[in-house]
Amino acid sequence: MNRLELKIPPVVVVLLITLAMYLTDKLVQWPLVSYPQFATALSVIGLAVAVLGVWQFRRAHTTVDPRAPQASSQLVTGGIYRWTRNPMYLGFLLVLAGFATKWGNLAVVPWLIVYVLYMNRFQIVPEERILSAKFGTPYKKYLKQVRRWF
């Protein structure tokens, strides 16, 4: 299973989860009320959160490639990173939740859980392990101060 660590770009994971949600919506109907305006707002907020994360990395002149945390040139703890250690992944989750809300189908909700579990196991935990080794005590202090998701 370690072969999957840091291998699949998170954007690809999001696309695969979106496809799985779409297919589930077409095959299984557990209707809920759809809230298109709320769904749009959730997706827009998610996109903004993800973009802010990328922007903070660019501003710090460090890598945004989530498959290569060892290439990070510095620890980013300001801006949106004061509230969440993973704004890009959180933003993607909000976009996926927006899709789920728009479809109004309870059957797609488990895919949100799959996304979080996958990202924790195969993306975030390996990143944290590498960044802890690279940045030491300052990173470990940051881990205690800021939550992983929100």
N, C-alpha and C positions, 0 to 999 in steps of 0.2 A: 503493500500500500504506500510505502514511502516514495515509490516511483512517481506518484501523482503530486507530491509536494512541489509547489511553485512551478508546475509544468503548464497548466492550462491558464491562459490569460483570463483574468476576471471578466473582461468584456465578453469573451467566448462563453464563460459559465453563465453569464446573464442571458445571452442569446439562447443558449440551450434550455435554460429554465423557462424563458419566455415561450419557446416552442413547446415545451412540455405542458406549460400552463394552457396554451392555446389548444393543443390537442385534447387535453383533459376537459377543457370547456366544451369542446365539440362532442366528446364521447360520453361525458357524465354530467348530468344536470342535478345539482343540489341548489336550487335557486335561493338567492338572497336578493335584497333590494339593491339595485345598481344606483350609484351616485356619481354620474358623469362629471359634474363640476368638482366634486371633492376628489375624484380620481385624477382629474387634470391637475388640480392644485398639488396633490400629493406627488405626482410625477414631476412637476415643475420644481417643487421644493427639493425633491431628490436629485434632480439634475443639477440644481444650484449648489447643493451640498457637495456633490462629487466634483464639480468644476472648481469650487473653492479649495478643495483638497489638492487638486492638480496645480492650481494657481500658486498655493503656498509652497509646494515643492519646486516649481519653476522659479519662483521668487528667491528661494534659498539655493538655487543652482545645484539641485540634487536630482537623482534619477527618479522618474515616475514609473519605471518599469517594475511592476510588482513581482516579476520572476527573478529579479536580481537585487534583493535587498543588500547584499554585500557590496554593491556598487554605490550605496548611499554615501555621500560626501559629508553630510552633517545631519544632526538630529533636528527635526522640525517639531517645535512644541507650541508655536504661537498661532494666532488666528484661530481658525476652526479647530485646530489640533489641541486647543485648550479644553474643548468640550467632548471630543471623540478622537480616539487614536486612529480610527479608520473611516474618515469621512467619505472616501470614494466608495467603499463597500457599503456603508450605511446609505449613501445616496442611491446606489443601485438597488438596495433593498426597498427603499421608498418608491422608486420607479416601478419595481415589480409589484409592490402593494397597490400602487395606482392602477396597474393593469387588472389586478384581482378585484379591486373595487369597481372598476368600470364594467367588468364582465358580470359581477354580481353572482358568482357561483362559488359556493363553499368548497366544492371539489378541488379548486385550484389552490386553496390556502396551504395545504401541506407542502406545496412546492416552495413556498416562502421559507418554511422550516428546513427543507432540504438545502436551500441556498445558504442559510445561516450555518447549518452544520458543516456543509462542504467547505465554506470559506474559513470557518474556525479551524477545522482540522488540516486542510491542505494548503491554506494560504497564510492565515494570520499566525497560527502557532509556529510554523517554520520561520516566518518573518521575525517574530518576537525572539526566537532562539538566536537567529543570526545577528539581529540588532543588539541584543543583550551582550553577545560576545564582542561585537564591534565597539559599542559605545559605553559599555560597563555600567558603573554606578549611576551616571546621569539618566540613562535609559531606564534602569530598574526603578529609580525614583519616579520617573514619568509614568511607568506602568502602574505604580501605586496611586498616583494622583488623578489619572484620567482613565475613564472607563473605555473598554474595548469598542463598544458599539455606540452607546449614548447614555 
